[in-house]
């Protein structure tokens, strides 16, 4: 117990301790085979403690770019393969 408060061990009490977070966004979900636009659409809820937003944004931007490049390479290779199959 803290002086002047009715706080329990969970930190909840007279408003001076920590409270349960309020979910402001739905759970973060990605498809099994995410694309860059799927990563771009991800939104995380805010919390008192967490990761540095600038670092998370940078990693997500790099991941999105890498996925878009991967998908473009796959499309190009499939088109090339389809062209080869058409010449046989």
Secondary structure as UniProt FT lines:
FT   TURN            3..4
FT   TURN            9..10
FT   TURN            32..33
FT   HELIX           36..40
FT   HELIX           53..86
//
